Amino acid sequence: MARKIDIVCVSGTREKLQMAAMFASVAAATGDTVTVFFSMNALKHFVKGAAGDAPSEGEFGTLMNQHGVPPFKQLFKQAAELGDAKLLPCSMAMDLLKITRDELDPEFGPPTGLTRFLSDAEGGQLLTF
Amino acid sequence: MGQCKVIDARNTFCPGPLMELITYMKQAKVGETLELLSTDQGSATDVPEWIKKVGHEMISSEKVGEVWHIKVRKAK
């Protein structure tokens, strides 16, 4: 039975983005319905051309950077491509960052407001990073 | 037989080996066998769990030296 998992990314640190990306990619590839909503400090890493090397929150982030951990951007991309996960940018964050949809990585869906996201997320399991 | 595609996911960490396997599983035909090589201990238990959950056929899992060899047949 497919689960419905909704993930909210607001932190821009490596550890939190990595954990969110791991949940998204594994759940989507297992057949769960996954939606990831990106806002605040998380969104800037997904502007086209962004390196995806987010600052570490602590020791673990540094450790991940030094080893063969798949980059979080790659995992989110795989979640979308292999598992049809939806990656949605927060419209408020886009307004403040002054970016358009075309300036985001191609896996991203349309700018989404909180009302729409909450409505779509109804009945699902919500995880926040 | 003898058609066993080997996916070398050594020296990458969770969920790297699993995502590598899934990438190749998507491209494989039903009935094909894939062998995943992983040095990640977590994947050694996690990958068979994924195979079971999505309904593919687990053939074998063995550790040779520091490398796990996980064989799976695409069932659907």
N, CA and C atoms of all chains as a GROMACS GRO file, in nm:
protein
  615
    1MET      N    1   0.086  -0.120   0.000
    1MET     CA    2   0.000   0.000   0.000
    1MET      C    3   0.089   0.124   0.000
    2ALA      N    4   0.070   0.207  -0.100
    2ALA     CA    5   0.154   0.327  -0.110
    2ALA      C    6   0.116   0.427   0.000
    3ARG      N    7   0.218   0.481   0.062
    3ARG     CA    8   0.194   0.585   0.162
    3ARG      C    9   0.202   0.721   0.094
    4LYS      N   10   0.153   0.821   0.165
    4LYS     CA   11   0.160   0.957   0.114
    4LYS      C   12   0.251   1.035   0.209
    5ILE      N   13   0.364   1.079   0.156
    5ILE     CA   14   0.462   1.146   0.241
    5ILE      C   15   0.488   1.286   0.190
    6ASP      N   16   0.472   1.384   0.276
    6ASP     CA   17   0.495   1.523   0.240
    6ASP      C   18   0.610   1.576   0.324
    7ILE      N   19   0.707   1.632   0.256
    7ILE     CA   20   0.828   1.677   0.323
    7ILE      C   21   0.843   1.828   0.306
    8VAL      N   22   0.871   1.896   0.416
    8VAL     CA   23   0.893   2.041   0.410
    8VAL      C   24   1.039   2.068   0.441
    9CYS      N   25   1.109   2.134   0.350
    9CYS     CA   26   1.250   2.170   0.372
    9CYS      C   27   1.259   2.321   0.391
   10VAL      N   28   1.303   2.363   0.509
   10VAL     CA   29   1.321   2.506   0.534
   10VAL      C   30   1.465   2.540   0.571
   11SER      N   31   1.539   2.440   0.619
   11SER     CA   32   1.677   2.464   0.658
   11SER      C   33   1.770   2.454   0.538
   12GLY      N   34   1.873   2.534   0.537
   12GLY     CA   35   1.968   2.530   0.426
   12GLY      C   36   2.094   2.455   0.460
   13THR      N   37   2.094   2.378   0.570
   13THR     CA   38   2.217   2.308   0.608
   13THR      C   39   2.224   2.170   0.544
   14ARG      N   40   2.347   2.126   0.530
   14ARG     CA   41   2.374   2.000   0.462
   14ARG      C   42   2.300   1.882   0.526
   15GLU      N   43   2.307   1.872   0.658
   15GLU     CA   44   2.250   1.756   0.725
   15GLU      C   45   2.100   1.744   0.700
   16LYS      N   46   2.031   1.857   0.715
   16LYS     CA   47   1.885   1.851   0.703
   16LYS      C   48   1.843   1.826   0.560
   17LEU      N   49   1.911   1.890   0.466
   17LEU     CA   50   1.877   1.867   0.325
   17LEU      C   51   1.908   1.723   0.286
   18GLN      N   52   2.018   1.670   0.341
   18GLN     CA   53   2.056   1.533   0.309
   18GLN      C   54   1.951   1.434   0.362
   19MET      N   55   1.909   1.454   0.486
   19MET     CA   56   1.811   1.361   0.544
   19MET      C   57   1.679   1.368   0.467
   20ALA      N   58   1.638   1.490   0.433
   20ALA     CA   59   1.514   1.506   0.356
   20ALA      C   60   1.526   1.438   0.220
   21ALA      N   61   1.642   1.453   0.157
   21ALA     CA   62   1.664   1.394   0.025
   21ALA      C   63   1.665   1.241   0.033
   22MET      N   64   1.720   1.189   0.143
   22MET     CA   65   1.721   1.044   0.160
   22MET      C   66   1.579   0.991   0.176
   23PHE      N   67   1.500   1.058   0.260
   23PHE     CA   68   1.360   1.016   0.276
   23PHE      C   69   1.288   1.023   0.141
   24ALA      N   70   1.306   1.134   0.072
   24ALA     CA   71   1.232   1.155  -0.054
   24ALA      C   72   1.269   1.050  -0.157
   25SER      N   73   1.399   1.025  -0.175
   25SER     CA   74   1.442   0.934  -0.281
   25SER      C   75   1.403   0.789  -0.251
   26VAL      N   76   1.425   0.747  -0.128
   26VAL     CA   77   1.394   0.607  -0.095
   26VAL      C   78   1.242   0.585  -0.095
   27ALA      N   79   1.168   0.677  -0.036
   27ALA     CA   80   1.021   0.661  -0.033
   27ALA      C   81   0.964   0.662  -0.175
   28ALA      N   82   1.008   0.756  -0.257
   28ALA     CA   83   0.955   0.765  -0.394
   28ALA      C   84   0.989   0.641  -0.474
   29ALA      N   85   1.111   0.591  -0.456
   29ALA     CA   86   1.154   0.474  -0.531
   29ALA      C   87   1.087   0.346  -0.482
   30THR      N   88   1.025   0.353  -0.366
   30THR     CA   89   0.956   0.238  -0.311
   30THR      C   90   0.806   0.243  -0.346
   31GLY      N   91   0.768   0.346  -0.416
   31GLY     CA   92   0.630   0.354  -0.462
   31GLY      C   93   0.541   0.446  -0.380
   32ASP      N   94   0.598   0.515  -0.281
   32ASP     CA   95   0.518   0.609  -0.204
   32ASP      C   96   0.494   0.737  -0.285
   33THR      N   97   0.386   0.805  -0.253
   33THR     CA   98   0.357   0.933  -0.318
   33THR      C   99   0.428   1.042  -0.238
   34VAL      N  100   0.525   1.106  -0.301
   34VAL     CA  101   0.609   1.201  -0.226
   34VAL      C  102   0.600   1.341  -0.285
   35THR      N  103   0.579   1.437  -0.196
   35THR     CA  104   0.583   1.578  -0.235
   35THR      C  105   0.681   1.649  -0.143
   36VAL      N  106   0.771   1.726  -0.200
   36VAL     CA  107   0.866   1.802  -0.118
   36VAL      C  108   0.844   1.950  -0.145
   37PHE      N  109   0.823   2.024  -0.037
   37PHE     CA  110   0.798   2.167  -0.045
   37PHE      C  111   0.923   2.240   0.005
   38PHE      N  112   0.981   2.323  -0.078
   38PHE     CA  113   1.106   2.391  -0.042
   38PHE      C  114   1.079   2.538  -0.014
   39SER      N  115   1.122   2.583   0.104
   39SER     CA  116   1.103   2.724   0.137
   39SER      C  117   1.226   2.778   0.212
   40MET      N  118   1.220   2.903   0.245
   40MET     CA  119   1.322   2.972   0.326
   40MET      C  120   1.465   2.940   0.282
   41ASN      N  121   1.550   2.900   0.378
   41ASN     CA  122   1.692   2.883   0.343
   41ASN      C  123   1.721   2.762   0.254
   42ALA      N  124   1.624   2.674   0.239
   42ALA     CA  125   1.647   2.554   0.157
   42ALA      C  126   1.642   2.585   0.008
   43LEU      N  127   1.558   2.677  -0.032
   43LEU     CA  128   1.529   2.693  -0.175
   43LEU      C  129   1.648   2.742  -0.258
   44LYS      N  130   1.729   2.827  -0.199
   44LYS     CA  131   1.838   2.888  -0.277
   44LYS      C  132   1.935   2.785  -0.336
   45HIS      N  133   1.943   2.668  -0.274
   45HIS     CA  134   2.034   2.564  -0.324
   45HIS      C  135   1.986   2.502  -0.454
   46PHE      N  136   1.862   2.533  -0.492
   46PHE     CA  137   1.806   2.469  -0.611
   46PHE      C  138   1.787   2.567  -0.726
   47VAL      N  139   1.847   2.683  -0.711
   47VAL     CA  140   1.852   2.777  -0.823
   47VAL      C  141   1.954   2.719  -0.920
   48LYS      N  142   1.921   2.722  -1.050
   48LYS     CA  143   2.010   2.663  -1.151
   48LYS      C  144   2.154   2.712  -1.132
   49GLY      N  145   2.246   2.620  -1.136
   49GLY     CA  146   2.388   2.657  -1.124
   49GLY      C  147   2.439   2.655  -0.982
   50ALA      N  148   2.348   2.645  -0.884
   50ALA     CA  149   2.394   2.639  -0.743
   50ALA      C  150   2.472   2.508  -0.725
   51ALA      N  151   2.582   2.516  -0.653
   51ALA     CA  152   2.672   2.402  -0.642
   51ALA      C  153   2.613   2.288  -0.561
   52GLY      N  154   2.527   2.320  -0.468
   52GLY     CA  155   2.469   2.215  -0.385
   52GLY      C  156   2.557   2.177  -0.268
   53ASP      N  157   2.656   2.260  -0.239
   53ASP     CA  158   2.739   2.231  -0.122
   53ASP      C  159   2.695   2.320  -0.006
   54ALA      N  160   2.592   2.276   0.060
   54ALA     CA  161   2.534   2.353   0.170
   54ALA      C  162   2.627   2.351   0.290
   55PRO      N  163   2.624   2.456   0.373
   55PRO     CA  164   2.709   2.458   0.492
   55PRO      C  165   2.670   2.351   0.593
   56SER      N  166   2.770   2.294   0.657
   56SER     CA  167   2.744   2.191   0.757
   56SER      C  168   2.690   2.254   0.885
   57GLU      N  169   2.598   2.182   0.946
   57GLU     CA  170   2.542   2.227   1.073
   57GLU      C  171   2.636   2.187   1.187
   58GLY      N  172   2.703   2.076   1.166
   58GLY     CA  173   2.792   2.023   1.269
   58GLY      C  174   2.888   1.922   1.210
   59GLU      N  175   2.942   1.838   1.296
   59GLU     CA  176   3.045   1.743   1.254
   59GLU      C  177   2.997   1.646   1.147
   60PHE      N  178   2.872   1.608   1.157
   60PHE     CA  179   2.824   1.505   1.065
   60PHE      C  180   2.822   1.555   0.920
   61GLY      N  181   2.786   1.680   0.905
   61GLY     CA  182   2.785   1.737   0.770
   61GLY      C  183   2.924   1.736   0.710
   62THR      N  184   3.023   1.770   0.793
   62THR     CA  185   3.162   1.769   0.747
   62THR      C  186   3.203   1.627   0.708
   63LEU      N  187   3.163   1.532   0.789
   63LEU     CA  188   3.194   1.392   0.763
   63LEU      C  189   3.132   1.347   0.630
   64MET      N  190   3.010   1.388   0.607
   64MET     CA  191   2.942   1.349   0.482
   64MET      C  192   3.012   1.410   0.362
   65ASN      N  193   3.060   1.533   0.379
   65ASN     CA  194   3.128   1.600   0.268
   65ASN      C  195   3.258   1.530   0.232
   66GLN      N  196   3.318   1.463   0.331
   66GLN     CA  197   3.448   1.399   0.307
   66GLN      C  198   3.436   1.258   0.252
   67HIS      N  199   3.316   1.202   0.253
   67HIS     CA  200   3.299   1.063   0.211
   67HIS      C  201   3.205   1.052   0.091
   68GLY      N  202   3.182   0.927   0.051
   68GLY     CA  203   3.102   0.905  -0.069
   68GLY      C  204   2.953   0.906  -0.046
   69VAL      N  205   2.904   1.014   0.014
   69VAL     CA  206   2.761   1.026   0.035
   69VAL      C  207   2.701   1.093  -0.089
   70PRO      N  208   2.595   1.037  -0.144
   70PRO     CA  209   2.538   1.099  -0.265
   70PRO      C  210   2.492   1.242  -0.236
   71PRO      N  211   2.526   1.339  -0.321
   71PRO     CA  212   2.485   1.477  -0.295
   71PRO      C  213   2.333   1.489  -0.288
   72PHE      N  214   2.285   1.576  -0.198
   72PHE     CA  215   2.139   1.584  -0.180
   72PHE      C  216   2.066   1.627  -0.307
   73LYS      N  217   2.133   1.709  -0.387
   73LYS     CA  218   2.066   1.752  -0.512
   73LYS      C  219   2.043   1.633  -0.604
   74GLN      N  220   2.141   1.544  -0.607
   74GLN     CA  221   2.128   1.424  -0.690
   74GLN      C  222   2.014   1.334  -0.640
   75LEU      N  223   2.003   1.324  -0.507
   75LEU     CA  224   1.898   1.239  -0.450
   75LEU      C  225   1.758   1.296  -0.476
   76PHE      N  226   1.745   1.428  -0.465
   76PHE     CA  227   1.614   1.488  -0.496
   76PHE      C  228   1.579   1.468  -0.644
   77LYS      N  229   1.681   1.481  -0.728
   77LYS     CA  230   1.660   1.461  -0.872
   77LYS      C  231   1.615   1.317  -0.899
   78GLN      N  232   1.680   1.222  -0.832
   78GLN     CA  233   1.643   1.082  -0.850
   78GLN      C  234   1.502   1.056  -0.796
   79ALA      N  235   1.467   1.124  -0.688
   79ALA     CA  236   1.332   1.108  -0.634
   79ALA      C  237   1.230   1.148  -0.739
   80ALA      N  238   1.259   1.258  -0.809
   80ALA     CA  239   1.166   1.307  -0.912
   80ALA      C  240   1.167   1.218  -1.035
   81GLU      N  241   1.285   1.175  -1.076
   81GLU     CA  242   1.297   1.100  -1.201
   81GLU      C  243   1.261   0.953  -1.186
   82LEU      N  244   1.305   0.892  -1.076
   82LEU     CA  245   1.281   0.748  -1.060
   82LEU      C  246   1.148   0.720  -0.992
   83GLY      N  247   1.105   0.812  -0.911
   83GLY     CA  248   0.985   0.785  -0.832
   83GLY      C  249   0.872   0.884  -0.850
   84ASP      N  250   0.887   0.974  -0.945
   84ASP     CA  251   0.781   1.073  -0.971
   84ASP      C  252   0.751   1.164  -0.853
   85ALA      N  253   0.846   1.184  -0.763
   85ALA     CA  254   0.823   1.276  -0.652
   85ALA      C  255   0.803   1.417  -0.708
   86LYS      N  256   0.715   1.490  -0.640
   86LYS     CA  257   0.694   1.630  -0.680
   86LYS      C  258   0.783   1.720  -0.595
   87LEU      N  259   0.859   1.807  -0.660
   87LEU     CA  260   0.942   1.904  -0.588
   87LEU      C  261   0.880   2.041  -0.612
   88LEU      N  262   0.832   2.102  -0.505
   88LEU     CA  263   0.758   2.227  -0.522
   88LEU      C  264   0.828   2.344  -0.452
   89PRO      N  265   0.849   2.454  -0.523
   89PRO     CA  266   0.908   2.571  -0.459
   89PRO      C  267   0.799   2.656  -0.394
   90CYS      N  268   0.831   2.710  -0.279
   90CYS     CA  269   0.737   2.797  -0.206
   90CYS      C  270   0.728   2.931  -0.280
   91SER      N  271   0.608   2.974  -0.309
   91SER     CA  272   0.592   3.097  -0.386
   91SER      C  273   0.641   3.219  -0.306
   92MET      N  274   0.623   3.216  -0.175
   92MET     CA  275   0.670   3.329  -0.093
   92MET      C  276   0.823   3.340  -0.100
   93ALA      N  277   0.891   3.223  -0.088
   93ALA     CA  278   1.038   3.224  -0.093
   93ALA      C  279   1.086   3.272  -0.230
   94MET      N  280   1.014   3.234  -0.334
   94MET     CA  281   1.054   3.278  -0.469
   94MET      C  282   1.039   3.429  -0.483
   95ASP      N  283   0.933   3.482  -0.425
   95ASP     CA  284   0.913   3.628  -0.430
   95ASP      C  285   1.027   3.700  -0.359
   96LEU      N  286   1.063   3.651  -0.240
   96LEU     CA  287   1.168   3.718  -0.162
   96LEU      C  288   1.306   3.703  -0.227
   97LEU      N  289   1.329   3.587  -0.287
   97LEU     CA  290   1.459   3.566  -0.353
   97LEU      C  291   1.462   3.628  -0.492
   98LYS      N  292   1.346   3.674  -0.536
   98LYS     CA  293   1.331   3.735  -0.669
   98LYS      C  294   1.375   3.638  -0.780
   99ILE      N  295   1.320   3.517  -0.773
   99ILE     CA  296   1.351   3.420  -0.877
   99ILE      C  297   1.222   3.367  -0.940
  100THR      N  298   1.235   3.325  -1.066
  100THR     CA  299   1.120   3.269  -1.137
  100THR      C  300   1.138   3.117  -1.145
  101ARG      N  301   1.032   3.050  -1.190
  101ARG     CA  302   1.037   2.904  -1.202
  101ARG      C  303   1.149   2.860  -1.297
  102ASP      N  304   1.169   2.937  -1.403
  102ASP     CA  305   1.272   2.904  -1.502
  102ASP      C  306   1.413   2.907  -1.443
  103GLU      N  307   1.427   2.976  -1.334
  103GLU     CA  308   1.561   2.986  -1.272
  103GLU      C  309   1.589   2.872  -1.175
  104LEU      N  310   1.490   2.787  -1.155
  104LEU     CA  311   1.510   2.672  -1.066
  104LEU      C  312   1.548   2.548  -1.146
  105ASP      N  313   1.605   2.449  -1.079
  105ASP     CA  314   1.640   2.323  -1.145
  105ASP      C  315   1.517   2.266  -1.216
  106PRO      N  316   1.539   2.197  -1.328
  106PRO     CA  317   1.426   2.156  -1.411
  106PRO      C  318   1.329   2.056  -1.348
  107GLU      N  319   1.373   1.988  -1.240
  107GLU     CA  320   1.283   1.891  -1.177
  107GLU      C  321   1.171   1.961  -1.098
  108PHE      N  322   1.187   2.091  -1.076
  108PHE     CA  323   1.092   2.160  -0.991
  108PHE      C  324   0.958   2.185  -1.060
  109GLY      N  325   0.853   2.173  -0.981
  109GLY     CA  326   0.718   2.199  -1.029
  109GLY      C  327   0.682   2.347  -1.012
  110PRO      N  328   0.555   2.378  -1.023
  110PRO     CA  329   0.512   2.518  -1.017
  110PRO      C  330   0.524   2.578  -0.877
  111PRO      N  331   0.542   2.712  -0.872
  111PRO     CA  332   0.543   2.780  -0.743
  111PRO      C  333   0.412   2.749  -0.669
  112THR      N  334   0.427   2.717  -0.541
  112THR     CA  335   0.311   2.669  -0.467
  112THR      C  336   0.296   2.747  -0.338
  113GLY      N  337   0.175   2.786  -0.308
  113GLY     CA  338   0.147   2.857  -0.183
  113GLY      C  339   0.113   2.758  -0.073
  114LEU      N  340   0.114   2.808   0.049
  114LEU     CA  341   0.089   2.720   0.164
  114LEU      C  342  -0.050   2.661   0.164
  115THR      N  343  -0.147   2.739   0.119
  115THR     CA  344  -0.285   2.689   0.120
  115THR      C  345  -0.295   2.566   0.030
  116ARG      N  346  -0.237   2.580  -0.088
  116ARG     CA  347  -0.240   2.469  -0.184
  116ARG      C  348  -0.162   2.347  -0.129
  117PHE      N  349  -0.046   2.376  -0.075
  117PHE     CA  350   0.036   2.265  -0.023
  117PHE      C  351  -0.037   2.192   0.089
  118LEU      N  352  -0.093   2.268   0.183
  118LEU     CA  353  -0.162   2.205   0.296
  118LEU      C  354  -0.282   2.126   0.250
  119SER      N  355  -0.347   2.178   0.150
  119SER     CA  356  -0.463   2.107   0.095
  119SER      C  357  -0.420   1.976   0.032
  120ASP      N  358  -0.312   1.980  -0.046
  120ASP     CA  359  -0.262   1.858  -0.111
  120ASP      C  360  -0.204   1.760  -0.009
  121ALA      N  361  -0.150   1.813   0.099
  121ALA     CA  362  -0.083   1.728   0.198
  121ALA      C  363  -0.181   1.661   0.294
  122GLU      N  364  -0.306   1.694   0.281
  122GLU     CA  365  -0.406   1.641   0.374
  122GLU      C  366  -0.406   1.488   0.373
  123GLY      N  367  -0.401   1.430   0.491
  123GLY     CA  368  -0.407   1.284   0.502
  123GLY      C  369  -0.271   1.217   0.490
  124GLY      N  370  -0.169   1.293   0.457
  124GLY     CA  371  -0.036   1.234   0.443
  124GLY      C  372   0.046   1.248   0.568
  125GLN      N  373   0.164   1.192   0.563
  125GLN     CA  374   0.257   1.205   0.675
  125GLN      C  375   0.349   1.322   0.644
  126LEU      N  376   0.355   1.417   0.736
  126LEU     CA  377   0.432   1.538   0.711
  126LEU      C  378   0.564   1.536   0.789
  127LEU      N  379   0.673   1.553   0.718
  127LEU     CA  380   0.806   1.557   0.780
  127LEU      C  381   0.868   1.693   0.752
  128THR      N  382   0.928   1.752   0.852
  128THR     CA  383   0.986   1.886   0.834
  128THR      C  384   1.135   1.885   0.866
  129PHE      N  385   1.211   1.947   0.778
  129PHE     CA  386   1.357   1.953   0.797
  129PHE      C  387   1.405   2.097   0.788
  130MET      N  388   2.149  -1.812  -1.941
  130MET     CA  389   2.198  -1.742  -1.821
  130MET      C  390   2.328  -1.669  -1.853
  131GLY      N  391   2.399  -1.627  -1.753
  131GLY     CA  392   2.523  -1.556  -1.777
  131GLY      C  393   2.499  -1.408  -1.802
  132GLN      N  394   2.373  -1.370  -1.813
  132GLN     CA  395   2.338  -1.230  -1.838
  132GLN      C  396   2.316  -1.160  -1.705
  133CYS      N  397   2.424  -1.134  -1.635
  133CYS     CA  398   2.409  -1.070  -1.506
  133CYS      C  399   2.483  -0.937  -1.508
  134LYS      N  400   2.406  -0.831  -1.508
  134LYS     CA  401   2.466  -0.698  -1.512
  134LYS      C  402   2.519  -0.664  -1.373
  135VAL      N  403   2.643  -0.622  -1.367
  135VAL     CA  404   2.703  -0.588  -1.238
  135VAL      C  405   2.701  -0.437  -1.218
  136ILE      N  406   2.648  -0.396  -1.104
  136ILE     CA  407   2.643  -0.252  -1.072
  136ILE      C  408   2.743  -0.227  -0.960
  137ASP      N  409   2.843  -0.153  -0.989
  137ASP     CA  410   2.949  -0.128  -0.891
  137ASP      C  411   2.918  -0.001  -0.811
  138ALA      N  412   2.864  -0.020  -0.692
  138ALA     CA  413   2.831   0.095  -0.607
  138ALA      C  414   2.920   0.096  -0.483
  139ARG      N  415   3.041   0.041  -0.498
  139ARG     CA  416   3.132   0.040  -0.383
  139ARG      C  417   3.175   0.182  -0.347
  140ASN      N  418   3.206   0.200  -0.221
  140ASN     CA  419   3.257   0.328  -0.169
  140ASN      C  420   3.157   0.442  -0.175
  141THR      N  421   3.029   0.411  -0.184
  141THR     CA  422   2.928   0.514  -0.167
  141THR      C  423   2.838   0.471  -0.051
  142PHE      N  424   2.778   0.570   0.013
  142PHE     CA  425   2.699   0.541   0.133
  142PHE      C  426   2.550   0.551   0.108
  143CYS      N  427   2.474   0.501   0.202
  143CYS     CA  428   2.328   0.500   0.196
  143CYS      C  429   2.273   0.638   0.160
  144PRO      N  430   2.177   0.652   0.071
  144PRO     CA  431   2.114   0.543  -0.005
  144PRO      C  432   2.175   0.526  -0.145
  145GLY      N  433   2.303   0.560  -0.160
  145GLY     CA  434   2.368   0.553  -0.291
  145GLY      C  435   2.354   0.417  -0.361
  146PRO      N  436   2.395   0.306  -0.295
  146PRO     CA  437   2.383   0.176  -0.362
  146PRO      C  438   2.239   0.142  -0.402
  147LEU      N  439   2.146   0.174  -0.314
  147LEU     CA  440   2.006   0.146  -0.345
  147LEU      C  441   1.959   0.226  -0.467
  148MET      N  442   1.995   0.355  -0.470
  148MET     CA  443   1.952   0.438  -0.582
  148MET      C  444   2.017   0.393  -0.712
  149GLU      N  445   2.140   0.347  -0.703
  149GLU     CA  446   2.208   0.292  -0.822
  149GLU      C  447   2.131   0.171  -0.874
  150LEU      N  448   2.096   0.083  -0.780
  150LEU     CA  449   2.023  -0.038  -0.818
  150LEU      C  450   1.889  -0.003  -0.882
  151ILE      N  451   1.819   0.091  -0.822
  151ILE     CA  452   1.688   0.129  -0.874
  151ILE      C  453   1.700   0.188  -1.015
  152THR      N  454   1.805   0.266  -1.036
  152THR     CA  455   1.827   0.323  -1.170
  152THR      C  456   1.838   0.212  -1.274
  153TYR      N  457   1.916   0.110  -1.243
  153TYR     CA  458   1.935   0.001  -1.339
  153TYR      C  459   1.812  -0.090  -1.347
  154MET      N  460   1.743  -0.106  -1.236
  154MET     CA  461   1.621  -0.188  -1.237
  154MET      C  462   1.516  -0.128  -1.330
  155LYS      N  463   1.510   0.003  -1.333
  155LYS     CA  464   1.413   0.071  -1.421
  155LYS      C  465   1.441   0.037  -1.566
  156GLN      N  466   1.570   0.026  -1.600
  156GLN     CA  467   1.610   0.004  -1.739
  156GLN      C  468   1.606  -0.145  -1.776
  157ALA      N  469   1.614  -0.233  -1.675
  157ALA     CA  470   1.623  -0.377  -1.702
  157ALA      C  471   1.490  -0.434  -1.751
  158LYS      N  472   1.499  -0.549  -1.817
  158LYS     CA  473   1.377  -0.619  -1.861
  158LYS      C  474   1.336  -0.719  -1.753
  159VAL      N  475   1.208  -0.752  -1.751
  159VAL     CA  476   1.159  -0.850  -1.654
  159VAL      C  477   1.233  -0.982  -1.676
  160GLY      N  478   1.281  -1.042  -1.567
  160GLY     CA  479   1.354  -1.168  -1.577
  160GLY      C  480   1.505  -1.149  -1.574
  161GLU      N  481   1.550  -1.027  -1.598
  161GLU     CA  482   1.695  -1.001  -1.595
  161GLU      C  483   1.748  -1.004  -1.452
  162THR      N  484   1.873  -1.044  -1.441
  162THR     CA  485   1.937  -1.049  -1.309
  162THR      C  486   2.041  -0.938  -1.297
  163LEU      N  487   2.042  -0.872  -1.185
  163LEU     CA  488   2.140  -0.767  -1.158
  163LEU      C  489   2.218  -0.803  -1.033
  164GLU      N  490   2.344  -0.769  -1.033
  164GLU     CA  491   2.427  -0.792  -0.914
  164GLU      C  492   2.481  -0.659  -0.866
  165LEU      N  493   2.450  -0.626  -0.742
  165LEU     CA  494   2.493  -0.499  -0.684
  165LEU      C  495   2.614  -0.522  -0.595
  166LEU      N  496   2.718  -0.444  -0.616
  166LEU     CA  497   2.835  -0.450  -0.528
  166LEU      C  498   2.833  -0.329  -0.436
  167SER      N  499   2.839  -0.355  -0.306
  167SER     CA  500   2.832  -0.245  -0.210
  167SER      C  501   2.926  -0.269  -0.092
  168THR      N  502   2.988  -0.163  -0.046
  168THR     CA  503   3.072  -0.172   0.073
  168THR      C  504   3.001  -0.108   0.193
  169ASP      N  505   2.878  -0.065   0.171
  169ASP     CA  506   2.802   0.002   0.276
  169ASP      C  507   2.722  -0.101   0.356
  170GLN      N  508   2.754  -0.113   0.484
  170GLN     CA  509   2.689  -0.215   0.568
  170GLN      C  510   2.538  -0.192   0.577
  171GLY      N  511   2.499  -0.065   0.584
  171GLY     CA  512   2.355  -0.034   0.594
  171GLY      C  513   2.279  -0.083   0.473
  172SER      N  514   2.340  -0.066   0.356
  172SER     CA  515   2.274  -0.109   0.234
  172SER      C  516   2.256  -0.260   0.230
  173ALA      N  517   2.348  -0.330   0.294
  173ALA     CA  518   2.342  -0.476   0.292
  173ALA      C  519   2.211  -0.527   0.351
  174THR      N  520   2.156  -0.453   0.445
  174THR     CA  521   2.026  -0.495   0.500
  174THR      C  522   1.911  -0.417   0.435
  175ASP      N  523   1.939  -0.295   0.396
  175ASP     CA  524   1.835  -0.208   0.341
  175ASP      C  525   1.794  -0.247   0.199
  176VAL      N  526   1.892  -0.287   0.118
  176VAL     CA  527   1.862  -0.320  -0.022
  176VAL      C  528   1.771  -0.444  -0.031
  177PRO      N  529   1.802  -0.553   0.042
  177PRO     CA  530   1.709  -0.667   0.038
  177PRO      C  531   1.568  -0.630   0.086
  178GLU      N  532   1.562  -0.538   0.182
  178GLU     CA  533   1.432  -0.491   0.232
  178GLU      C  534   1.352  -0.423   0.120
  179TRP      N  535   1.424  -0.340   0.042
  179TRP     CA  536   1.358  -0.273  -0.071
  179TRP      C  537   1.312  -0.375  -0.176
  180ILE      N  538   1.397  -0.473  -0.205
  180ILE     CA  539   1.365  -0.576  -0.305
  180ILE      C  540   1.236  -0.649  -0.265
  181LYS      N  541   1.228  -0.681  -0.135
  181LYS     CA  542   1.110  -0.751  -0.083
  181LYS      C  543   0.987  -0.662  -0.092
  182LYS      N  544   1.005  -0.537  -0.054
  182LYS     CA  545   0.890  -0.446  -0.050
  182LYS      C  546   0.830  -0.420  -0.188
  183VAL      N  547   0.915  -0.402  -0.286
  183VAL     CA  548   0.861  -0.371  -0.419
  183VAL      C  549   0.831  -0.496  -0.501
  184GLY      N  550   0.865  -0.614  -0.449
  184GLY     CA  551   0.822  -0.737  -0.513
  184GLY      C  552   0.914  -0.794  -0.619
  185HIS      N  553   1.043  -0.766  -0.611
  185HIS     CA  554   1.137  -0.832  -0.702
  185HIS      C  555   1.187  -0.960  -0.633
  186GLU      N  556   1.264  -1.038  -0.707
  186GLU     CA  557   1.307  -1.167  -0.652
  186GLU      C  558   1.452  -1.160  -0.604
  187MET      N  559   1.468  -1.177  -0.475
  187MET     CA  560   1.601  -1.178  -0.416
  187MET      C  561   1.667  -1.312  -0.445
  188ILE      N  562   1.782  -1.310  -0.505
  188ILE     CA  563   1.849  -1.436  -0.537
  188ILE      C  564   1.952  -1.473  -0.431
  189SER      N  565   2.042  -1.380  -0.402
  189SER     CA  566   2.143  -1.409  -0.300
  189SER      C  567   2.207  -1.282  -0.248
  190SER      N  568   2.266  -1.294  -0.132
  190SER     CA  569   2.339  -1.182  -0.073
  190SER      C  570   2.457  -1.242   0.002
  191GLU      N  571   2.576  -1.212  -0.042
  191GLU     CA  572   2.692  -1.265   0.030
  191GLU      C  573   2.804  -1.162   0.037
  192LYS      N  574   2.881  -1.173   0.144
  192LYS     CA  575   2.991  -1.080   0.164
  192LYS      C  576   3.121  -1.149   0.125
  193VAL      N  577   3.188  -1.089   0.028
  193VAL     CA  578   3.318  -1.142  -0.015
  193VAL      C  579   3.422  -1.036   0.022
  194GLY      N  580   3.504  -1.068   0.120
  194GLY     CA  581   3.597  -0.967   0.170
  194GLY      C  582   3.515  -0.855   0.233
  195GLU      N  583   3.534  -0.733   0.186
  195GLU     CA  584   3.459  -0.619   0.241
  195GLU      C  585   3.341  -0.579   0.152
  196VAL      N  586   3.316  -0.659   0.050
  196VAL     CA  587   3.214  -0.620  -0.048
  196VAL      C  588   3.093  -0.713  -0.043
  197TRP      N  589   2.975  -0.650  -0.035
  197TRP     CA  590   2.851  -0.726  -0.043
  197TRP      C  591   2.814  -0.745  -0.188
  198HIS      N  592   2.774  -0.867  -0.222
  198HIS     CA  593   2.725  -0.899  -0.356
  198HIS      C  594   2.577  -0.935  -0.341
  199ILE      N  595   2.492  -0.851  -0.391
  199ILE     CA  596   2.349  -0.876  -0.379
  199ILE      C  597   2.291  -0.900  -0.518
  200LYS      N  598   2.235  -1.019  -0.538
  200LYS     CA  599   2.179  -1.052  -0.668
  200LYS      C  600   2.027  -1.047  -0.662
  201VAL      N  601   1.969  -0.986  -0.762
  201VAL     CA  602   1.824  -0.971  -0.766
  201VAL      C  603   1.773  -0.992  -0.909
  202ARG      N  604   1.657  -1.056  -0.920
  202ARG     CA  605   1.595  -1.072  -1.052
  202ARG      C  606   1.474  -0.980  -1.061
  203LYS      N  607   1.466  -0.908  -1.171
  203LYS     CA  608   1.352  -0.818  -1.189
  203LYS      C  609   1.228  -0.903  -1.214
  204ALA      N  610   1.127  -0.885  -1.129
  204ALA     CA  611   1.010  -0.972  -1.136
  204ALA      C  612   0.888  -0.906  -1.200
  205LYS      N  613   0.894  -0.776  -1.222
  205LYS     CA  614   0.775  -0.712  -1.280
  205LYS      C  615   0.814  -0.584  -1.350
   0.00000   0.00000   0.00000
